[in-house]
Amino acid sequence: MELFSGEFFSALLAIVVIDLVLAGDNAIVIGLAARNLPKNQQKRAIIWGTVGAIIIRAAATLVVVWLLEIPGLHLVGGIFLIWIAYKLLVDDQEEHEIEAKGSFGSAVRTIIVADALMGLDNVLGVAGAAHGSFVLVITGLIISVPIMVWGSTLFIKLIDRFPIIVTIGAAILAWTASKMIVGEPFLQDFFDNPWFKYGFEALVIIAVVFIGTKMKKTKAQSIQEKQKAS
């Protein structure tokens, strides 16, 4: 992939969207971890926690990019990413119980550990969208993680106001997953026909969005019925 080509920027945009849609909860955790610090330390804790999170996330993603070179792992990763895209649509935002640390060092450690534990889905999504490019991985993280931290409140409000953002994010994840599957070396002959290849990618995206949206509506109706019954 050539630097600054159309393919490069489309992949970079996919990485940023994946990171922002999947990492909304991470931003909340970062805010909670630093909330008991003095005002003059909160910003520093968030900055250093974010730096640590970028380093850990970048290292983990680069390892996954390298692992995806092993035969069969593109297929496994693609299937897992389809599940993540589906869960993104179906699951409601989770509540987080994060201890508000009173010391600067503890808050920074909490931010880094929480981001590492919650960022596994982001790592796989970004690694798949990067198509083996380490430059894309680092650039995408440098852009998206600061936005996630400092623009978390705005982004969460945007998602609440425009739920279509989550659907778009899920569709991008599904597209990334389908490209991982069709890019699997031992399936190359199977997807040699361009019509079959692009048809499969479109089918995965449509299936994830349709089934995920339908299941989310069914889940919401079930919750409403239980609330009325009680």
C-alpha positions in Angstrom: 0.0 0.0 0.0 1.5 3.3 -1.1 1.7 6.2 1.5 -0.9 9.0 1.0 -2.7 7.1 -1.7 -6.5 6.8 -1.9 -6.3 3.3 -0.4 -4.1 4.6 2.4 -6.5 7.3 3.5 -9.6 5.1 3.2 -7.9 2.6 5.5 -6.9 5.4 7.9 -10.5 6.6 8.0 -11.7 3.1 8.7 -9.2 2.8 11.6 -10.2 6.1 13.2 -14.0 5.3 12.9 -13.4 1.8 14.4 -11.4 3.2 17.3 -13.9 5.9 18.1 -17.0 3.7 17.8 -15.5 0.9 19.9 -13.7 3.1 22.4 -16.5 5.3 23.7 -16.6 3.4 27.0 -12.8 3.7 27.4 -13.1 7.5 27.5 -15.6 7.3 30.3 -13.2 5.0 32.2 -10.4 7.5 31.8 -12.5 10.3 33.2 -13.6 8.2 36.2 -10.1 7.1 37.0 -8.9 10.6 37.4 -11.9 12.3 38.9 -10.6 12.3 42.6 -7.3 14.0 41.7 -6.7 17.7 42.3 -7.7 19.8 39.3 -4.1 20.6 38.5 -3.2 16.9 38.3 -6.3 15.6 36.4 -5.1 16.9 33.0 -1.6 15.5 33.5 -2.9 12.1 34.6 -5.2 11.9 31.5 -2.3 13.0 29.2 0.2 10.5 30.6 -2.4 7.8 30.9 -3.3 8.4 27.2 0.4 8.2 26.2 0.7 4.9 28.0 -2.5 3.7 26.4 -1.3 4.6 22.9 2.0 2.8 23.5 0.3 -0.4 24.8 -2.4 -0.3 22.2 0.1 0.2 19.4 2.4 -2.6 20.6 -0.6 -5.0 20.9 -1.9 -4.1 17.5 1.5 -4.5 15.8 1.8 -8.0 17.4 -1.7 -8.8 16.0 -0.7 -7.5 12.6 2.3 -9.8 12.7 0.3 -12.8 13.9 -2.2 -12.3 11.0 0.6 -13.4 8.7 0.2 -16.9 10.1 -2.0 -19.0 7.7 -5.6 -19.4 8.9 -5.6 -16.4 11.3 -7.1 -14.0 8.8 -10.1 -16.3 8.7 -10.3 -16.7 12.5 -9.8 -13.0 13.0 -12.4 -12.1 10.4 -15.0 -14.4 12.0 -14.3 -12.9 15.4 -14.6 -9.4 14.1 -18.0 -10.2 12.6 -19.1 -11.2 16.1 -17.7 -7.9 17.5 -19.6 -5.9 14.8 -22.8 -7.8 15.7 -22.3 -7.2 19.5 -21.7 -3.5 18.8 -25.2 -3.2 17.3 -27.0 -5.4 19.8 -25.5 -4.6 23.2 -26.4 -1.5 25.1 -23.6 0.6 26.7 -22.3 -1.1 29.8 -21.9 0.5 33.2 -18.4 0.7 34.5 -17.3 0.4 38.2 -13.9 2.1 38.3 -12.2 3.1 41.5 -11.3 6.8 41.5 -7.7 6.8 42.5 -6.4 9.5 44.9 -2.8 9.5 43.7 -1.4 10.6 40.3 0.5 7.4 39.7 -2.4 5.2 40.6 -4.7 7.1 38.3 -2.3 6.8 35.4 -1.9 3.1 36.0 -5.7 2.6 36.2 -6.1 4.5 32.9 -3.5 2.3 31.1 -4.7 -1.0 32.5 -8.4 -0.2 31.9 -7.7 0.8 28.3 -5.6 -2.3 27.7 -8.3 -4.6 29.0 -11.1 -2.9 27.2 -9.2 -2.3 23.9 -8.9 -5.9 22.7 -11.7 -5.5 20.2 -10.2 -2.3 18.9 -6.8 -4.0 18.5 -8.3 -6.7 16.2 -10.4 -4.2 14.2 -7.5 -1.8 13.7 -5.1 -4.7 12.8 -7.6 -5.9 10.2 -8.2 -2.5 8.7 -4.4 -1.7 8.5 -3.8 -4.5 5.9 -0.3 -5.1 7.4 0.8 -1.5 7.4 2.5 -0.5 10.7 2.4 3.2 9.6 -1.4 3.0 9.4 -1.6 1.4 12.8 0.5 4.1 14.5 -1.1 7.0 12.5 -4.6 5.8 13.3 -4.0 5.5 17.0 -2.2 8.9 17.2 -5.3 10.5 15.7 -8.1 8.5 17.4 -6.9 8.0 21.0 -6.6 11.8 21.8 -10.0 12.4 20.2 -11.4 9.5 22.3 -10.0 11.1 25.5 -10.6 14.8 25.0 -13.7 14.5 22.8 -15.4 11.7 24.6 -18.3 13.7 25.9 -19.1 15.2 22.5 -18.7 11.9 20.7 -21.0 10.1 23.2 -23.6 12.9 22.8 -23.3 12.5 19.0 -23.9 8.8 19.2 -26.9 9.3 21.5 -28.3 11.9 19.0 -27.4 10.0 15.8 -27.5 6.2 16.5 -26.7 5.7 12.8 -23.0 6.4 13.8 -23.0 3.0 15.6 -24.5 1.3 12.6 -21.9 2.8 10.3 -19.2 1.7 12.7 -20.6 -1.9 12.7 -20.8 -1.8 8.9 -17.1 -0.8 8.7 -16.1 -3.5 11.1 -18.1 -6.1 9.1 -16.5 -4.8 5.9 -13.0 -5.1 7.6 -13.9 -8.7 8.7 -15.0 -9.7 5.2 -11.8 -8.3 3.7 -9.8 -10.3 6.2 -11.6 -13.5 5.3 -11.3 -13.0 1.5 -7.7 -12.1 2.0 -6.9 -15.5 3.7 -4.2 -17.1 1.5 -5.6 -20.6 1.5 -9.0 -19.2 0.4 -7.5 -17.2 -2.5 -8.7 -19.6 -5.2 -12.2 -19.7 -3.7 -12.5 -15.9 -3.9 -10.6 -15.6 -7.2 -13.8 -14.5 -9.0 -14.2 -10.7 -8.3 -18.0 -11.0 -8.4 -18.0 -13.7 -5.8 -15.4 -11.8 -3.7 -17.3 -8.5 -3.6 -20.6 -10.2 -3.3 -19.4 -12.0 -0.2 -18.2 -8.7 1.3 -21.5 -7.1 0.6 -23.4 -10.1 2.1 -21.4 -10.0 5.3 -22.1 -6.2 5.8 -25.8 -6.5 5.0 -26.2 -9.6 7.2 -24.5 -8.0 10.2 -26.4 -4.7 10.0 -29.8 -6.4 9.3 -29.5 -9.2 11.9 -27.9 -6.9 14.5 -30.5 -4.2 14.1 -33.4 -6.7 14.2 -32.0 -8.4 17.3 -31.5 -5.0 19.0 -35.2 -4.1 18.4 -36.3 -7.5 19.6 -34.2 -7.0 22.8 -35.6 -3.5 23.4 -39.2 -4.8 23.0 -38.5 -7.6 25.4 -37.1 -5.2 28.0 -40.2 -2.9 27.6 -42.6 -5.9 28.0 -40.8 -7.0 31.2 -40.9 -3.4 32.6 -44.7 -3.2 31.9 -45.2 -6.6 33.5 -43.5 -5.6 36.6 
